[in-house]
Amino acid sequence: MSIGKRILKIVAWIVGIALLLVLFLVAYVQMRWDAKDARPAPDLKARTDSASIARGEYIYRYTAQCWGCHETPHGGQNPQQAGGRLFDLTETGPGFGKWYSRNLTPDVESGLGGWTDGEIVRALREGLRKDGTTLFPIMPIDWYHGMSDDDVLAVVAYLRSFQPVKNTVPEREPSFFAKALFTFKMIAPKEQILTPIATPHRGITPEYGRYVSSQIADCADCHTPRNMQDGAFYMDSLFAGSSFAYGDEAGEPLVSFARNITPDVETGIGAWTKDQFIEAVTTGMRPDGTVLTTHMPYAYYKFWNMDDLEAVYAYLKTLPAMKRTVPPTAMSSQLAASEGVEHGKLLFAGRCQACHGENASGAQPTNVKLAEVSASLSDQDLQEFIAGGQMNLKMPAFGKTLKPDEITDIVAFIRTVEVK
C-alpha cells in the first residue's frame, strides 16, 4: 500500500471515530440533560395568617417582582399568575432556546396545587422542579438561595392565596447547547439547604441592604454581568451592569441594559444622593431628568418600604466602585421605522404600558384607565402632563426623554383607544 493510501486510510479512521464520538455525545446529551436530582424537599410548612401572606405579597409583587414574569399575557387590570410568558433566548449568547414562565396558581393539573410547601421552597431556593429536574437560571436561583425560611414560606403562603387557574403552559424548548449545559452541570441546582436560614435584623444597614438587594429583590440578578456562554454571574463584578439587553428576547419596542449601580462617579451612582437614588427607583426619574425604561419596574418599586430603599442605598455605597458602561437604550427596527399612530402605539408599549396597561386600559400599579381619564383633557393638556409628569402620583416627566413629536404620537394613539 502506498504512503498516500495509508494516510487516507488513517484520516478516514480519524474522521469515522470523530463522527462516532459526536454521535455518542449527541445521544448522551439528549438522554441526560433532564436527569432528576433525588434530594428530598425540606419538611417546611407555610403559615396562613394575614401577616405572613402580606409579607409574601410584598416580596412576590414588589421586591422579587415575580409578578412581572408569571403574569399571564394580556391580563389587564386583574392579571392572573398562571404563567405563559415566553422568554425567547434563541438569539441570546450562543442560543438557549425558548422558555415559558410557569403557572403558579393552586390549580392541581397545571399549577402548584399538587406541590407540597417544601417542594415550592426547594424550587425557589435550590432550583429543582417537582419532578427533580433543574430549572433554567432565568429563574434567579443564585440569589433566592439565600432567602430566609420565614420569607420563602411567606411567599408560599401568598401563592396559596391565589384562585386556581387552569392554564397549561407550553413545555420548555431548550437548544442543544442549553441541554449540554444541563448535562455537564454547567447549569445545575444550588446546594441543598440543610440548616435554617434566619432573616437578618431589619434596619437601615448595609447588611440588611445586601439581603434585600440580593436575596428578596432582583437588583443583583439584573445589574450583575454574566458570562453569556453559560449564564454564570461574574461575582467579582457585583452590580456593575447587565451583559444583555432586556426586552430583546420579547421583541419589545425598546431594549435596555441594567446600569452600573456601583459607587463609581463616572459610570455608576457614585455622584447620586440618597434622595436621588430613591427617586430613580420609585419614579424612574434619573438625576439628569431622563426616565428609565420600564424594564426597571419602578411602578412596582414605589410600594417598597422606605427603610428597605435606604438600606439598599447604604449597601451599594459600600461596594467597590467599578468603571463599566453599558450600551444605551435602543429602539427596535419596528419602532424606528414606524410613524404617526403606530409610532405612538409602540412608544406607549415601551414607555407607558407597564403602568397604564395595554391600550391604556389600566394595570396593577395604577389601576387608572388612562384612555378614560384623558377623555376630559385636551391634546395640549395631555401632552403637557406627559412631558411634565406629576411627582406626587409617581408619574415621571418625559420632557427630557421623549421628543415633542413622540409625545404627540403617543397622544394620537391614546385617542384611538375605545373607552369601555
C-alpha positions in Angstrom: 0.0 0.0 0.0 1.4 3.4 -1.0 2.1 6.0 1.6 -0.7 8.2 0.2 -3.3 5.5 0.6 -2.1 4.7 4.1 -2.5 8.4 5.0 -6.0 8.5 3.5 -6.9 5.3 5.5 -5.7 6.9 8.7 -7.6 10.1 8.0 -10.8 8.1 7.3 -10.4 6.2 10.6 -9.9 9.5 12.4 -12.9 11.1 10.7 -15.0 8.0 11.5 -14.0 7.9 15.1 -14.7 11.6 15.4 -18.2 11.1 13.9 -18.9 8.3 16.3 -17.8 10.5 19.2 -20.1 13.3 18.0 -23.0 10.9 17.7 -22.3 9.5 21.1 -22.1 13.0 22.6 -25.4 14.0 21.0 -27.1 10.8 22.2 -25.7 11.2 25.7 -26.8 14.9 25.9 -30.3 14.0 24.7 -30.6 11.2 27.2 -29.1 13.0 30.2 -29.9 16.7 30.0 -33.1 16.5 32.2 -31.7 14.0 34.7 -33.5 14.1 38.0 -32.0 15.1 41.4 -33.2 12.7 44.1 -32.7 15.1 47.0 -35.8 15.3 49.2 -37.8 18.6 49.6 -37.4 20.2 53.0 -40.1 19.5 55.6 -41.4 23.0 55.9 -44.9 24.3 56.2 -46.1 27.8 55.5 -48.3 29.7 58.0 -51.6 31.1 56.6 -52.0 34.1 58.9 -52.6 37.5 57.4 -49.2 38.9 58.4 -47.4 36.0 56.6 -49.5 36.4 53.4 -48.9 40.2 53.5 -45.1 39.7 53.8 -45.3 37.2 50.9 -47.2 39.6 48.7 -44.6 42.3 49.4 -41.8 40.1 48.3 -43.6 38.4 45.4 -45.1 41.5 43.9 -42.8 44.4 44.8 -39.3 43.2 45.6 -38.6 40.0 43.8 -41.1 41.1 41.1 -42.2 37.5 40.4 -45.5 39.1 39.3 -44.0 40.5 36.1 -42.6 37.2 34.8 -45.5 34.9 35.8 -48.4 37.2 34.8 -50.5 35.6 32.1 -50.2 37.6 28.9 -53.0 40.1 28.3 -54.0 40.1 31.9 -55.4 43.6 32.0 -56.4 45.1 35.4 -56.8 41.7 37.0 -53.9 39.7 35.8 -53.6 36.1 36.8 -50.4 34.4 37.9 -51.0 31.5 35.6 -47.8 31.9 33.6 -47.3 31.5 29.9 -44.9 34.4 29.2 -42.4 33.5 26.5 -38.7 34.1 27.0 -37.2 33.6 23.6 -33.5 33.2 24.1 -32.7 31.6 20.7 -30.6 34.7 19.8 -29.1 35.3 23.2 -25.5 34.3 23.5 -25.0 31.0 21.7 -28.8 30.4 21.8 -30.5 28.9 24.8 -33.9 28.1 23.3 -37.4 29.1 24.4 -38.7 29.1 28.0 -42.1 29.9 29.5 -43.0 31.2 32.9 -45.0 28.6 34.8 -48.5 28.6 36.3 -48.1 29.5 40.0 -51.8 29.3 40.9 -53.0 26.3 43.1 -54.6 24.5 40.1 -53.9 20.8 40.6 -53.3 19.9 37.0 -51.5 22.9 35.5 -50.3 24.8 38.6 -48.9 24.3 42.1 -51.9 22.6 43.5 -50.2 19.2 43.7 -47.0 20.6 45.2 -46.1 20.5 48.9 -44.9 23.7 50.6 -41.4 22.1 50.8 -41.3 21.4 47.1 -42.1 25.0 46.3 -39.4 26.2 48.7 -36.9 23.8 47.1 -37.8 25.2 43.6 -37.4 28.8 44.8 -34.1 28.3 46.7 -32.4 25.3 45.1 -33.7 25.4 41.5 -35.5 22.0 41.3 -38.9 21.3 39.8 -41.3 18.9 41.5 -40.0 16.0 39.4 -36.4 16.8 40.4 -35.3 18.3 37.1 -33.4 21.6 37.1 -34.9 25.0 36.5 -33.3 27.2 33.8 -31.5 30.1 35.5 -33.7 32.8 34.0 -35.3 32.0 37.4 -32.9 33.8 39.8 -32.0 30.8 42.0 -28.4 32.1 42.5 -29.9 34.8 44.6 -33.0 33.3 46.2 -30.8 30.5 47.5 -30.1 32.9 50.5 -33.8 33.8 51.2 -34.7 33.2 54.8 -37.0 30.4 55.9 -39.6 32.9 57.1 -39.5 34.9 53.9 -39.6 32.0 51.5 -42.5 30.5 53.4 -44.3 33.8 53.3 -44.1 33.7 49.5 -45.6 30.2 49.6 -48.4 31.4 51.8 -49.1 34.2 49.3 -49.1 31.7 46.4 -51.6 29.6 48.3 -53.9 32.6 48.5 -54.4 32.7 44.7 -57.5 31.4 43.0 -56.8 28.3 40.9 -56.5 29.0 37.2 -56.3 26.2 34.7 -53.7 27.2 32.2 -51.4 24.6 30.7 -48.1 26.4 29.8 -46.1 25.1 26.8 -43.2 22.9 27.5 -39.7 24.5 27.5 -37.8 24.2 24.2 -34.1 24.1 25.2 -31.5 24.3 22.4 -28.9 21.6 22.1 -26.4 23.9 23.6 -28.6 24.5 26.7 -29.1 20.8 27.0 -25.3 20.3 27.0 -25.0 22.9 29.8 -27.5 20.9 31.9 -25.8 17.6 31.1 -22.4 18.6 32.1 -23.7 20.5 35.2 -22.7 23.9 34.0 -26.3 24.7 34.7 -27.1 22.9 38.0 -29.3 23.2 41.1 -27.9 25.0 44.0 -26.5 23.2 47.1 -29.1 21.5 49.3 -30.0 23.7 52.2 -29.8 21.6 55.4 -29.9 24.2 58.1 -32.4 27.0 58.8 -31.8 30.4 57.3 -32.7 33.3 59.6 -34.0 36.7 58.4 -31.3 39.3 59.0 -32.2 42.1 61.5 -34.3 44.6 59.6 -32.9 48.1 59.7 -31.2 50.8 57.6 -27.9 49.0 57.5 -25.6 47.7 54.7 -26.1 44.2 56.0 -29.8 44.3 55.6 -29.5 46.2 52.3 -27.4 43.3 51.0 -30.1 40.9 51.9 -32.9 43.0 50.3 -31.0 43.7 47.1 -29.7 40.2 46.6 -32.0 37.7 48.3 -35.5 39.1 48.1 -35.2 41.5 45.3 -33.8 41.2 41.7 -31.3 44.0 41.9 -28.3 41.8 41.9 -29.8 39.4 39.3 -30.5 42.3 36.8 -27.5 44.5 37.5 -24.6 41.9 37.7 -22.8 40.9 34.4 -23.0 37.3 33.2 -20.8 35.0 31.1 -23.0 34.9 28.0 -21.8 31.4 27.2 -23.2 29.6 30.2 -25.2 32.3 32.1 -22.9 32.3 35.2 -22.6 35.6 37.0 -19.3 37.4 37.4 -19.4 37.6 41.2 -16.4 39.8 41.3 -18.3 42.5 39.4 -21.5 42.7 41.5 -23.9 45.4 40.3 -21.6 46.6 37.5 -24.4 46.4 34.9 -26.0 43.7 32.8 -24.4 41.8 29.9 -27.6 41.6 27.8 -30.4 43.9 26.8 -33.8 43.5 28.4 -36.8 43.4 26.1 -34.8 42.0 23.2 -35.9 38.4 24.0 -39.6 39.5 23.9 -39.4 41.6 20.8 -40.3 44.8 22.7 -40.1 48.2 21.1 -37.3 49.3 23.5 -34.3 47.3 24.7 -32.1 48.4 27.5 -29.3 47.3 29.7 -29.4 47.3 33.5 -27.0 50.1 34.5 -23.9 50.1 36.6 -25.0 50.9 40.2 -21.7 50.6 41.9 -20.3 53.8 43.6 -18.2 54.8 40.5 -18.7 58.5 40.0 -18.5 58.5 36.2 -20.3 55.3 35.2 -22.2 54.3 38.3 -24.2 56.1 41.0 -21.2 57.5 43.0 -22.5 61.1 42.5 -26.1 60.3 43.4 -27.5 61.3 46.7 -29.8 59.0 48.7 -32.8 61.1 47.7 -31.9 60.9 44.0 -31.4 57.1 44.2 -34.8 56.6 45.9 -36.5 58.9 43.3 -35.0 56.9 40.5 -36.0 53.6 42.0 -39.6 54.6 42.8 -40.4 57.1 39.9 -38.0 56.2 37.2 -36.5 59.7 37.1 -32.7 59.9 36.9 -30.9 62.9 38.4 -30.5 64.3 34.9 -34.3 64.4 34.4 -34.4 61.5 31.9 -36.7 58.5 32.6 -35.6 54.8 33.0 -37.3 52.2 30.8 -39.9 50.1 32.5 -37.5 47.1 32.4 -36.6 48.8 35.7 -40.0 48.1 37.3 -40.2 51.5 39.2 -44.0 51.4 39.0 -43.9 48.5 41.5 -40.9 49.6 43.4 -42.8 52.7 44.6 -44.5 50.4 47.0 -41.3 49.5 48.8 -40.8 50.1 52.4 -38.7 53.3 52.8 -36.3 51.6 55.2 -35.6 48.9 52.6 -34.8 51.5 50.0 -32.4 53.3 52.3 -30.8 50.0 53.4 -30.1 49.1 49.7 -28.6 52.5 49.1 -26.4 52.1 52.2 -25.2 48.7 50.9 -24.5 49.8 47.4 -22.3 52.6 48.8 -20.1 50.0 50.4 -19.3 48.2 47.1 -16.1 48.7 45.2 -16.5 51.4 42.6 -16.3 49.7 39.2 -15.8 51.7 36.0 -18.1 50.0 33.5 -20.5 51.4 31.0 -23.3 49.5 29.2 -24.9 50.3 25.8 -27.6 53.0 25.7 -31.3 52.2 25.4 -32.1 51.3 21.7 -35.3 51.2 19.6 -36.4 48.1 17.8 -36.3 48.3 14.0 -40.1 48.2 14.0 -40.3 51.3 16.3 -37.6 53.1 14.4 -39.5 52.6 11.1 -43.0 53.5 12.3 -44.8 56.8 12.1 -47.9 58.5 13.5 -50.4 56.5 15.5 -48.4 53.2 15.0 -45.3 55.0 16.3 -47.3 56.3 19.3 -48.7 52.8 20.0 -45.2 51.3 20.1 -43.8 54.1 22.2 -46.8 53.7 24.6 -46.0 50.0 24.8 -42.3 50.7 25.6 -42.8 53.6 28.0 -46.3 53.6 29.5 -47.9 50.2 29.3 -46.3 48.8 32.4 -48.1 51.4 34.5 -51.2 52.0 32.4 -51.9 48.7 30.8 -52.4 47.5 27.2 -54.4 50.0 25.2 -54.3 52.4 28.2 -57.0 50.2 29.9 -55.4 50.1 33.3 -52.8 47.9 35.1 -52.0 46.8 38.6 -49.6 49.6 39.6 -52.1 52.4 39.0 -55.5 51.0 38.0 -56.0 54.2 36.2 -57.7 53.8 32.9 -55.8 56.4 31.0 -57.9 56.2 27.9 -60.9 57.1 30.0 -59.4 59.7 32.2 -57.7 61.5 29.3 -61.0 62.0 27.6 -61.6 65.1 29.7 -58.2 66.6 28.7 -57.3 68.5 25.6 -54.5 67.2 23.4 -52.3 70.0 24.7 -53.1 69.3 28.3 -52.3 65.6 27.9 -49.1 66.4 26.1 -48.1 68.8 28.9 -49.0 66.1 31.5 -46.8 63.5 29.8 -43.9 66.0 29.4 -44.1 67.5 32.9 -45.2 64.5 34.9 -46.8 64.6 38.4 -44.4 63.5 41.0 -46.9 63.3 43.9 -48.5 60.5 41.8 -45.1 59.0 40.9 -45.7 59.9 37.3 -42.3 60.8 35.8 -41.7 63.7 33.5 -40.9 62.6 30.0 -40.0 66.0 28.6 -36.2 65.2 28.5 -36.7 61.7 27.4 -39.2 61.9 24.5 -39.2 64.4 21.7 -42.3 66.6 21.3 -43.4 64.8 18.1 -43.1 61.5 20.0 -45.4 62.7 22.8 -47.8 63.9 20.1 -47.8 60.5 18.5 -48.5 58.8 22.0 -51.5 61.2 22.5 -52.7 60.4 19.0 -52.6 56.7 19.8 -54.4 57.2 23.2 -57.2 59.0 21.3 -57.7 55.9 19.1 -58.4 53.6 22.1 -62.1 52.8 22.6 -63.2 53.6 26.1 -65.0 50.7 27.7 
